[in-house]
Amino acid sequence: MKTIPLLRATLALVAAALAAASGGCSAYQVKFDSIARAPTPGAAPLASYKIRNANPALTSDSLRFKEAAQMLKTALSGHGLWEAPDARSADMVVDLDYGVEVARIEYSPIEVPVLPPLSESRGGLTPASAQGRLRPFGNQSAATAEDAIRYAEAYVPIRLYEKHLTVSCRENQSADEGRLPVELWRIDASLESEGTDLRACLPVLAAVVMEELGTTTAGETIRTMNANDEAIRFIEKGL
């Protein structure tokens, strides 16, 4: 009998299927919402900015915030904008926020091989006893339980965490009668992936900010970014 080799092969195929279900991403589905307003007619061009922490829960002097701010500077440089030496001389104030949301569970369907019952292993598979579809195993035809594997659908739980990057910009001027200056533009970008590693996702989100800055969307839009996208490489290279 070849039950043991078949069992080993089946377990190997199950492991491969699970690995495929939880493998790394070569493409990202990024959700974003963007709005931009035209500058005031006759106003001087706005080119310099100063980045400000928009979330009290974030530590402005942390390594993560500095890294996110640096990626944002690179993204803004793609539009000819530059960082002012101090907040007072800046034309604009750019608010930065980022974070990781609580995980949600998604069940991903996969096909796993199923061993036939022992009675079928001894007597061979027949159309009446074969449940599911048969596929060739190795280089042989699917004729018996030893050289055929049946497949069943299974569901693998995957924890997905949403990572977001929100950037907004206002003209750097004092509030008028308690009202904030008009928001010039705003982009909220997010993506879902396994794990809580925000650092790996920041270049992707910053690349979307750079590509979509100045646009206005009619609600949430989805953009596909490949891992080797030129915009992502530009962000990763830095200034």
Residue, then its C-alpha position, 0 to 999 in steps of 0.5 A: m500500500k502507498t497510504i503513508p507516502l500519499l499522506r505525506a504528499t497530502l500534508a505537503l500540499v496542505a502546507a503549500a496551500l496555507a502558505a499561499a493563503s498567507g503569503g506576502c503581497s506584490a500588489y496593494q489595494v489602496k482606498f483613498d478619499s481626496i479633496a482639493r480647493a482652488p487657491t484664492p484668486g490673486a493670492a501669492p503662490l504657496a510653496s513652503y510648508k511645515i509639518r505638524n502632528a495632527n494626532p495627540a496620541l502620536t509622539s512627535d519626536s518618535l522615530r516612527f513619526k520622523e520616518a512618516a514625516q520624511m516620507l511625506k516630505t519626499a511626496l510633497s517634493g514631487h509637487g515642487l513643495w519644500e519645507a520652510p526653515d520654521a513654522r512662522s515663515a511657512d506658506m502652509v501648515v501640513d497636518l499628518d496623522y497615521g495609525v493601525e486599526v483593530a484587526r478584523i477576521e476574513y475567511s479566505p477560501i482554499e482547496v485542500p487535498v483529502l485522503p480517500p477512506l481506507s476501503e477506497s484505498r484498497g479497492g480503488l476509486t469508482p465513479a460512485s464512491a469518488q466524492g469531489r473531483l479527481r486530479p492527477f498526482g505526480n506524472q501518473s493518471a488519476a486511476t486509484a486512491e494511491d495516485a489520485i487526490r480529491y480536493a475539498e474547499a476549506y476556509v483559512p482565517i486571516r487577520l487583516y489590519e487597516k493602516h491609514l495615512t491622513v494628510s491635510c493642508r491649510e494656509n498658514q495664517s491666524a484664525d479668523e474669529g475663531r475659525l480655522p483657515v480654509e483647508l486647501w487639500r486633504i487625502d485619506a489613504s488606507l490599505e489592509s494587510e496581515g500583521t501590524d507592521l505600519r512601517a512596510c505600508l507607509p511608502v505605499l500610502a505616501a506614494v498614493v498621497m503624492e500621486e493623488l494630491g490636487t485631485t478631488t474624488a467623489g467619495e472613496t476610490i480604490r487604486t492598485m499599487n504594485a510593489n515595484d511601482e515607480a512612485i513607491r521607489f521614489i518615496e523609499k529613495g527619499l530626499 
